[in-house]
């Protein structure tokens, strides 16, 4: 599953317009099976598919910045996809774009308008 996810992220990045691709490549993508107990204690739902951490491009600089990263929760995505490879890859693609949208500064409503809910 990890190799499939990495390949799908690479394919998704390659298909982005050049100006967005360069910005997107600046954000590390990490993979975890599920949100950790600490994340759940902090309010992240255990069935969360992905998470953007850090400051969006349009946020003012913080005095205490958190390093930017996108986390994809692969076991959760696999379960959500019904253990179907094609559905899994599609969900990796959509979840990555959704979290990338947060990095670009889109809120949930703007993401929904772009079909990335």
C-alpha positions in Angstrom: 0.0 0.0 0.0 2.8 2.4 0.8 4.4 2.0 -2.6 1.1 2.5 -4.3 0.5 5.7 -2.3 4.0 7.1 -3.1 3.5 6.4 -6.8 0.0 8.1 -6.7 1.4 11.2 -5.0 4.2 11.4 -7.6 1.7 11.0 -10.4 -0.6 13.6 -8.9 2.3 16.1 -8.5 3.4 15.6 -12.1 0.0 16.5 -13.3 -0.3 19.8 -11.4 0.4 23.0 -13.3 4.0 24.0 -13.0 3.5 26.9 -10.6 1.4 24.8 -8.2 3.7 21.8 -8.6 6.7 23.7 -7.4 4.8 24.9 -4.3 3.4 21.5 -3.7 6.8 19.8 -3.7 7.9 22.1 -0.9 5.5 20.3 1.5 6.7 16.9 2.8 4.1 14.1 2.6 4.3 11.5 5.4 2.4 8.3 5.8 1.0 6.8 9.0 -1.3 3.9 9.5 -3.9 5.8 11.6 -4.0 9.0 13.7 -2.0 8.4 16.8 -3.7 8.3 20.2 -2.2 11.7 20.9 -3.8 13.1 17.8 -7.1 11.6 18.7 -6.7 13.1 22.2 -6.2 16.5 20.5 -9.5 16.1 18.6 -8.4 14.4 15.3 -11.1 11.9 14.5 -9.8 8.3 14.3 -11.2 7.9 10.8 -9.4 10.9 9.4 -8.0 10.2 6.0 -5.4 13.0 5.9 -4.2 16.0 7.7 -2.3 19.2 6.8 -0.1 20.5 9.6 1.6 23.9 9.5 0.9 27.3 8.1 -1.0 27.8 4.9 0.7 29.9 2.2 -1.6 32.8 2.9 -1.3 32.7 6.8 0.6 35.4 8.5 3.9 34.2 9.9 3.6 32.6 13.4 5.8 33.2 16.4 5.7 29.4 16.9 5.5 27.8 13.5 4.9 24.1 13.1 6.8 22.6 10.2 4.5 22.1 7.2 3.6 18.6 6.3 0.8 16.5 4.9 0.0 13.2 6.6 -2.0 10.5 4.9 -3.4 7.8 7.1 -3.0 4.8 4.8 -4.8 2.1 6.8 -7.8 4.4 7.3 -7.8 5.2 3.5 -7.6 1.4 2.7 -10.5 0.7 5.0 -12.5 3.6 3.6 -11.8 2.3 0.0 -13.3 -1.1 0.9 -9.8 -2.7 0.3 -10.2 -2.0 -3.4 -6.9 -1.0 -5.1 -8.4 1.4 -7.6 -10.6 3.1 -5.1 -7.7 3.3 -2.7 -5.5 5.1 -5.3 -8.4 7.5 -6.2 -8.8 8.3 -2.5 -5.1 8.8 -2.0 -5.3 11.3 -5.0 -8.3 13.1 -3.6 -7.1 13.2 0.0 -3.7 14.5 -1.1 -5.3 17.3 -3.2 -7.6 18.1 -0.3 -4.8 18.5 2.2 -2.7 20.4 -0.4 -5.6 22.7 -0.8 -5.4 23.5 2.9 -1.7 24.3 2.4 -2.7 26.7 -0.4 -5.1 28.4 2.0 -8.5 27.0 1.0 -11.1 26.4 3.7 -13.5 23.5 3.7 -16.1 25.5 1.7 -13.6 26.4 -1.0 -12.4 22.8 -1.2 -16.0 21.6 -1.6 -16.5 24.1 -4.5 -13.5 22.6 -6.2 -14.8 19.1 -5.7 -12.2 18.2 -3.0 -14.5 17.7 0.0 
